[in-house]
């Protein structure tokens, strides 16, 4: 091929405006070549309709040809527009120009067939509440945080209680590998109330609680009763006290909404007859029978990932929608009236878009500044689940996403699998694909109850383990998005896969070095608007050095991270600085 082509989705001369676009706007697209060609823009819409548009051409300087086209977006259109370029050659054959093979955007490449497409996200404008977007979230797995009843534990039948708070968690299983007895340490809501001042000292502005509703397990993702607090955790009165006391400290409460499935041991399914109700398992005349799907009644039924103690729900069943969302005493309304300010939707990929939209509409009516977070493990803008393209980020569903791609980028960089340039591309790809409100509201995680502890992930660093942890936390607290602290990470808790990632908080045995650093870096984040709302710009300082700045009004903050344990680098800050004179310049240097 004796000619050159170029399109870069991040340069305004090739695509304008940058990134996701509000509906009803116009998007300028162009590509350049050093030869006069016949170039078509191929557009694919969210419903898979396609359009080829012949591009206009202008002759530029230096024998360069500019091909351009303006996409006029309908006032009614939201969704993705995927595009690539088709170039007709002199022999009537075609080549294609599309996104990079990794699909991360920026400058593309030539294909001879099946080009990877670029993406334009078209959304309905919306606003995320400032308290969340500018805040820090603290996640608590309630059973493992603190027992506020002293040594008293309200036990369950057939349960296993650890002899010491410092014991290592384990599962008690039968010969078939199923849980024989659920294990508990005795953490509860009173324990959280006792430690609200401590949580506030971390710079926290919101607490996200793993499920707290009545169930037989320690994790509570198998709900037995959506309208009751589990008796091991407390009751409605104690929960209401938690919300009120947290609110006095400027801390909001976010609950885990597990609405894709219930427990088999629940009011609604009642497989074991433990509830005073007629469950779906017991009778086809049960008011809950239509909530579930049975292949062979009653023992063969749909369940979450085939786990039979978590029967799946038909979310669009009208009686279920009324119970969870629309009713006068719906689950959402009950708990929000008691002080809840937001919900995290468990396994959002399993929930229909219409169901999520109904939740968003309802919670905003109950409390205008409430927040809806979705558990999605990938880029949520182009997620396909069960063959359906999802509508999470188009304005009517999620406010925030659990940002696992961010975690992957941080760990990849620190463990040497991702260089600084790839880290930049991974982050800017999300910036390009998400509406700005969501990008700045993404829940930036480095650990949760579903992942290994960050200290354990970095255990291969040996003597440098804590230093690399500081790097991870620095990145987390200085990037756009909302940082999430998984309880105990700030105290040096380690642990591999479940259940070891759900150890108890080590009261009195915290790693003071790590805890002190957390308080320092969260203090910086809360102090400076540039770290909460500022623009981001990366600088290329070599594969081992991550260098970026955050700028907002009169604040400019430069962050430099060196992952190389044996080599230092001479960074010329004067080459980074421009001619602006700013009253405030902060430099955060790691290593």
Secondary structure by P-SEA (a helix, b strand, c coil): ccbbbbbbccccccccccccccccbbbbbbcccccccbbbbbbbccccbbbbbbbbbbbbccbbbbbbbbbbbccccbbbbbbbbbbbcccccbbbbbccccccccbbbbbccccbbbbbbbbcccccccccccbbbbbbcccccccccccccccccbbbbbccccbbbbbbccccccccbbbbccccaaaaaacaaaaaaacccbbbbccccccccccccccccccccccccccaaaaaaaaaaaaaacbbbbbbbcccbbbccccccccccccccccccccccccccccccccccccccccccccccbbbbccccaaaaaacccccccaaaaaaaacccbbbbcccccccaaaaaaaaaaaaaacccbbbbbbccccccccccccccccccccccccccccaaaaaaaaaaaaccccaaaaaaaaaaaaacccaaaaaaccccccccccccccccccccccaaaaaaaaaaaaaaccccbbbbcccccccccccccccccccccccccaaaaaaaaaaaaaaaaacccccbbbbbbbbcccccccbbbbcccbbbbbbbbcccccccccccccccccccccbbbbbbcc
